[in-house]
Amino acid sequence: MSKRAAVALVATAMAVALTACGSGGGSKDAAGGGGSGKLTVGFSQVGAESNWRTANTKSVQDAAKKAGVTLKFSDAQQKQENQIKAIRSFIQQKVDVIAFSPVVESGWDTVLKEAKDAKIPVVLTDRAVDSKDESLYATFLGSDFVEEGKKAGDWLVKEYQGKTDQVNIVELQGTTGSAPANDRKSGFGDVVKADPKFKVVASQTGDFTRAKGKEVMQAFLKSQPKIDVLYAHNDDMALGAIQAIEEAGKTPGKDIKIISVDGVKDAFTAMAAGKINVVVECNPLLGDQLMELVKKVKAGESVERRIKTVEGVFTQDQAAAALPSRQY
């Protein structure tokens, strides 16, 4: 009887010691709670097309390391076929959870069905997919791009309140078919179409890159005799456009008012210098939230279908004060 008691006592002590290692954050192998080994997440990123995307990638990588999650990372280089290959590779590797930021909205059902059949939950980050079967993914974490477009439109309406002359707008769209490009365009359009003085005279993709933004803006300046406003779907395109505007002998922020989306540090610097008029924030620092979500999803816990990030709108008079605190 005493031998059994002694054995039980030793077993209890060992269990307590193991529990302490798993819950104190000191063990690198404790990832999903329970100390049963690291959680493995396959993450497919759109690419590295902008400072925003670079910050987003770093946020995910840093958060995974901090959370003790093994991250298998893949850069799609802005190609959907690369993401599909990556997701299939993650399935073959039997990762615990797949997370990805879709290059475009459509064309995902087949590969996501493969993940579902393999019983690997999928978390969408930053961008949504256009699928009628919502069972193909567990949740979507990211910004409300339509709302971002509406915020951009609201600023423009307020800026030209009481004026009757036509306002000629050129639009630098993001990657064709991507959720932010589609939604930022529609949100902005829904607001400005209510007033006939606002007219989008040219709209073309700049692929979310600085170089393409400059190239397309150069074409706009040559083809459009009068441009009052530039609406850029991200800061990198806006910054490229600023170069084109200055090379054309015009003053960005004055001759052509500039509305942009994202909120990267370079844009705040340009805004403080008077070259961008307003920036609608889109927060890339989703890593910590993502790690919490993948743990919950893997554990079978209930999560919201749509989780939005909190974001603001910044104007020139706020830029200088906000600049030192920008993390990306």
C-alpha positions as CSV (number, residue, x, y, z in Angstrom):
1,M,0.0,0.0,0.0
2,S,2.8,2.4,0.9
3,K,4.6,1.5,-2.4
4,R,1.6,2.5,-4.4
5,A,1.3,5.8,-2.5
6,A,5.0,6.5,-3.2
7,V,4.6,5.8,-6.9
8,A,1.5,8.0,-7.1
9,L,3.4,10.8,-5.3
10,V,6.3,10.7,-7.7
11,A,3.9,10.6,-10.7
12,T,2.1,13.7,-9.4
13,A,5.3,15.6,-8.9
14,M,6.4,14.8,-12.4
15,A,3.1,16.0,-13.8
16,V,3.3,19.2,-12.0
17,A,6.8,19.8,-13.3
18,L,5.8,19.2,-16.8
19,T,2.8,21.4,-16.5
20,A,4.9,24.3,-15.2
21,C,7.3,24.0,-18.2
22,G,4.3,24.0,-20.6
23,S,2.5,27.0,-19.2
24,G,5.2,29.4,-18.2
25,G,6.2,30.4,-21.7
26,G,9.8,29.2,-21.2
27,S,9.4,26.1,-23.3
28,K,9.8,26.6,-27.0
29,D,7.8,23.5,-27.7
30,A,4.7,24.7,-25.9
31,A,2.6,26.2,-28.7
32,G,-1.1,25.4,-28.6
33,G,-1.5,25.0,-24.9
34,G,-1.0,21.6,-23.3
35,G,2.7,21.2,-24.0
36,S,2.2,18.4,-26.6
37,G,4.7,19.9,-29.1
38,K,4.9,22.8,-31.4
39,L,2.0,23.9,-33.5
40,T,3.0,24.0,-37.2
41,V,1.4,26.6,-39.4
42,G,1.9,26.9,-43.2
43,F,1.7,30.6,-44.2
44,S,1.6,31.7,-47.9
45,Q,2.2,35.4,-48.3
46,V,1.2,37.5,-51.4
47,G,4.7,38.7,-51.9
48,A,6.9,41.7,-51.0
49,E,5.4,44.3,-53.3
50,S,5.3,47.1,-50.7
51,N,6.6,48.3,-47.3
52,W,3.2,47.4,-45.9
53,R,3.6,43.8,-47.1
54,T,7.1,43.6,-45.7
55,A,5.8,44.8,-42.3
56,N,3.0,42.3,-42.4
57,T,5.4,39.4,-43.1
58,K,7.7,40.5,-40.2
59,S,4.7,40.8,-37.9
60,V,3.7,37.2,-38.7
61,Q,7.2,35.8,-38.4
62,D,8.0,37.6,-35.2
63,A,4.6,36.6,-33.6
64,A,5.1,32.9,-34.5
65,K,8.6,32.9,-32.9
66,K,7.2,34.6,-29.8
67,A,4.3,32.1,-29.6
68,G,6.5,29.1,-30.1
69,V,4.8,28.2,-33.4
70,T,6.7,26.5,-36.2
71,L,6.1,28.7,-39.3
72,K,6.5,27.3,-42.8
73,F,6.7,30.4,-44.9
74,S,6.1,30.8,-48.7
75,D,6.4,33.9,-50.8
76,A,3.9,33.7,-53.8
77,Q,5.6,36.6,-55.6
78,Q,2.1,37.9,-56.4
79,K,1.1,34.8,-58.4
80,Q,-1.9,32.7,-57.6
81,E,-0.4,29.6,-59.0
82,N,2.5,29.9,-56.6
83,Q,0.1,30.1,-53.6
84,I,-1.9,27.1,-54.8
85,K,1.4,25.1,-55.0
86,A,2.4,26.3,-51.5
87,I,-1.0,25.3,-50.0
88,R,-0.8,21.8,-51.6
89,S,2.8,21.5,-50.2
90,F,1.5,22.4,-46.8
91,I,-1.2,19.8,-47.1
92,Q,1.4,17.2,-48.0
93,Q,3.5,18.2,-45.0
94,K,0.5,17.8,-42.8
95,V,0.8,21.1,-41.1
96,D,-1.7,21.9,-38.3
97,V,-3.2,25.0,-39.8
98,I,-2.9,26.8,-43.1
99,A,-3.0,30.6,-43.2
100,F,-2.7,32.8,-46.3
101,S,-3.3,36.2,-47.8
102,P,-4.9,35.5,-51.2
103,V,-3.4,37.2,-54.3
104,V,-6.8,37.4,-55.9
105,E,-10.3,36.7,-54.6
106,S,-11.5,33.9,-57.0
107,G,-10.3,30.4,-57.9
108,W,-9.6,28.9,-54.5
109,D,-12.4,26.4,-54.0
110,T,-10.5,23.3,-55.4
111,V,-7.4,23.7,-53.3
112,L,-9.3,24.7,-50.1
113,K,-11.5,21.6,-50.6
114,E,-8.3,19.6,-50.6
115,A,-7.3,21.2,-47.3
116,K,-10.7,20.5,-45.8
117,D,-10.6,16.9,-46.9
118,A,-7.2,16.6,-45.2
119,K,-8.9,18.1,-42.0
120,I,-6.5,21.1,-42.0
121,P,-8.3,24.3,-41.1
122,V,-7.6,27.4,-43.1
123,V,-7.4,31.0,-41.8
124,L,-7.6,33.9,-44.2
125,T,-5.4,36.9,-43.4
126,D,-5.6,40.5,-44.8
127,R,-7.6,39.5,-47.9
128,A,-10.8,37.5,-48.4
129,V,-11.8,34.9,-51.0
130,D,-14.9,34.9,-53.2
131,S,-16.4,31.5,-52.4
132,K,-20.0,30.4,-51.8
133,D,-18.8,27.6,-49.6
134,E,-17.8,29.3,-46.3
135,S,-17.0,25.9,-44.7
136,L,-13.7,26.0,-46.7
137,Y,-12.1,28.4,-44.2
138,A,-12.4,28.9,-40.5
139,T,-12.2,32.7,-40.2
140,F,-11.0,35.8,-41.9
141,L,-8.7,38.3,-40.1
142,G,-8.1,41.6,-41.7
143,S,-9.2,45.1,-42.7
144,D,-12.6,46.2,-44.1
145,F,-11.4,47.4,-47.5
146,V,-14.8,48.7,-48.6
147,E,-14.8,50.9,-45.4
148,E,-11.3,52.1,-46.3
149,G,-12.6,53.2,-49.7
150,K,-15.6,54.9,-48.1
151,K,-13.3,56.8,-45.7
152,A,-11.2,58.0,-48.6
153,G,-14.4,59.2,-50.4
154,D,-15.8,60.8,-47.2
155,W,-12.6,62.9,-46.9
156,L,-12.9,64.0,-50.5
157,V,-16.5,65.0,-50.2
158,K,-15.7,67.1,-47.1
159,E,-12.7,68.7,-48.8
160,Y,-14.8,70.0,-51.7
161,Q,-17.9,70.7,-49.7
162,G,-19.7,73.9,-51.1
163,K,-17.8,73.8,-54.4
164,T,-19.5,73.3,-57.7
165,D,-16.7,72.9,-60.3
166,Q,-16.1,69.5,-61.7
167,V,-13.4,67.5,-59.8
168,N,-11.3,65.3,-62.0
169,I,-10.0,62.2,-60.2
170,V,-7.5,59.6,-61.4
171,E,-7.3,56.3,-59.6
172,L,-4.4,54.0,-59.1
173,Q,-5.9,50.6,-58.5
174,G,-4.2,47.7,-56.7
175,T,-3.6,44.3,-58.3
176,T,-6.4,43.4,-60.7
177,G,-8.9,40.9,-59.1
178,S,-7.5,41.3,-55.5
179,A,-9.9,42.0,-52.6
180,P,-8.3,45.4,-51.6
181,A,-8.4,46.6,-55.2
182,N,-12.0,45.6,-55.8
183,D,-13.3,46.8,-52.4
184,R,-11.4,50.1,-52.1
185,K,-12.6,51.0,-55.6
186,S,-16.2,50.1,-54.8
187,G,-16.2,51.8,-51.4
188,F,-14.8,55.0,-52.8
189,G,-17.1,54.9,-55.8
190,D,-20.2,54.4,-53.7
191,V,-19.5,57.7,-51.9
192,V,-18.4,60.0,-54.7
193,K,-21.1,58.9,-57.2
194,A,-23.7,60.7,-55.0
195,D,-22.3,64.0,-56.2
196,P,-22.1,64.6,-60.0
197,K,-19.2,67.0,-59.7
198,F,-16.8,64.2,-58.9
199,K,-15.6,62.4,-62.0
200,V,-13.1,59.5,-62.2
201,V,-11.5,60.4,-65.6
202,A,-8.9,57.5,-65.5
203,S,-8.5,54.3,-63.5
204,Q,-5.8,51.8,-64.0
205,T,-3.9,49.2,-62.0
206,G,-0.5,50.0,-60.5
207,D,-0.1,46.5,-59.0
208,F,0.5,48.0,-55.5
209,T,4.1,48.9,-56.5
210,R,6.0,52.2,-56.4
211,A,7.5,51.7,-59.9
212,K,4.2,50.9,-61.5
213,G,2.5,53.7,-59.7
214,K,5.0,56.2,-61.2
215,E,4.7,54.7,-64.6
216,V,0.9,54.8,-64.7
217,M,0.8,58.3,-63.2
218,Q,3.1,59.5,-66.0
219,A,0.6,58.1,-68.5
220,F,-2.3,59.8,-66.7
221,L,-0.5,63.2,-66.8
222,K,0.0,62.9,-70.5
223,S,-3.5,61.7,-71.3
224,Q,-5.5,63.9,-68.9
225,P,-5.4,67.7,-69.5
226,K,-6.7,68.4,-65.9
227,I,-6.2,66.3,-62.8
228,D,-7.5,67.6,-59.5
229,V,-7.2,64.5,-57.3
230,L,-5.3,61.2,-57.2
231,Y,-6.8,58.3,-55.3
232,A,-4.2,55.6,-54.8
233,H,-5.1,52.2,-53.4
234,N,-1.9,52.0,-51.4
235,D,1.0,54.3,-50.3
236,D,3.7,52.8,-52.5
237,M,1.8,53.6,-55.7
238,A,1.1,57.1,-54.3
239,L,4.8,57.6,-53.5
240,G,5.7,56.6,-57.1
241,A,3.0,58.9,-58.4
242,I,4.5,61.8,-56.4
243,Q,7.8,61.3,-58.3
244,A,5.9,61.5,-61.6
245,I,4.0,64.6,-60.6
246,E,7.1,66.4,-59.5
247,E,8.9,65.5,-62.7
248,A,6.0,66.9,-64.6
249,G,6.6,70.3,-62.9
250,K,3.5,70.1,-60.6
251,T,3.3,70.2,-56.8
252,P,1.8,67.1,-55.2
253,G,-0.6,67.9,-52.4
254,K,-1.5,71.3,-54.0
255,D,-1.8,71.1,-57.8
256,I,-3.0,67.5,-57.4
257,K,-4.5,66.4,-54.0
258,I,-3.5,62.9,-53.0
259,I,-5.5,60.4,-51.1
260,S,-3.8,57.1,-50.2
261,V,-4.4,53.9,-48.2
262,D,-2.1,52.0,-45.8
263,G,-0.2,54.3,-43.5
264,V,3.5,53.3,-43.9
265,K,6.2,55.5,-42.5
266,D,7.3,56.9,-45.9
267,A,3.7,58.1,-46.6
268,F,3.6,59.9,-43.2
269,T,6.9,61.5,-44.1
270,A,5.5,62.7,-47.4
271,M,2.3,63.8,-45.7
272,A,4.2,65.8,-43.1
273,A,6.0,67.5,-46.1
274,G,2.6,68.4,-47.6
275,K,2.9,66.0,-50.6
276,I,0.0,63.6,-49.5
277,N,-3.2,65.1,-48.2
278,V,-4.7,62.2,-46.3
279,V,-3.9,58.5,-45.6
280,V,-6.5,56.0,-44.6
281,E,-4.9,53.5,-42.3
282,C,-4.7,49.7,-43.0
283,N,-2.9,48.0,-40.2
284,P,-0.4,45.2,-41.3
285,L,0.6,44.1,-37.8
286,L,-1.7,41.1,-37.6
287,G,0.8,38.6,-36.3
288,D,-0.2,38.3,-32.7
289,Q,-3.9,38.1,-33.5
290,L,-3.2,35.4,-36.1
291,M,-1.2,33.2,-33.7
292,E,-4.0,33.4,-31.2
293,L,-6.5,32.4,-33.9
294,V,-4.6,29.5,-35.3
295,K,-4.2,28.1,-31.8
296,K,-8.0,28.4,-31.2
297,V,-8.9,26.9,-34.6
298,K,-6.6,23.9,-34.1
299,A,-8.0,23.3,-30.6
300,G,-11.5,23.3,-32.1
301,E,-12.6,26.4,-30.3
302,S,-15.3,28.7,-31.6
303,V,-14.0,31.8,-33.4
304,E,-15.8,34.7,-35.2
305,R,-16.2,34.3,-39.0
306,R,-14.9,37.8,-39.6
307,I,-12.5,39.7,-37.4
308,K,-11.8,43.3,-38.2
309,T,-8.7,45.4,-37.3
310,V,-9.1,48.9,-35.8
311,E,-7.8,51.7,-38.1
312,G,-7.9,55.4,-38.4
313,V,-7.6,58.3,-40.9
314,F,-4.7,60.7,-40.8
315,T,-4.4,64.2,-42.4
316,Q,-1.5,66.5,-42.9
317,D,-1.9,68.3,-39.6
318,Q,-1.7,65.0,-37.8
319,A,1.2,63.5,-39.7
320,A,4.2,65.0,-38.0
321,A,3.0,64.1,-34.5
322,A,2.1,60.5,-35.6
323,L,5.3,59.9,-37.6
324,P,7.6,58.9,-34.7
325,S,5.2,56.2,-33.5
326,R,4.7,54.5,-36.9
327,Q,6.0,50.9,-36.6
328,Y,6.1,50.2,-40.4
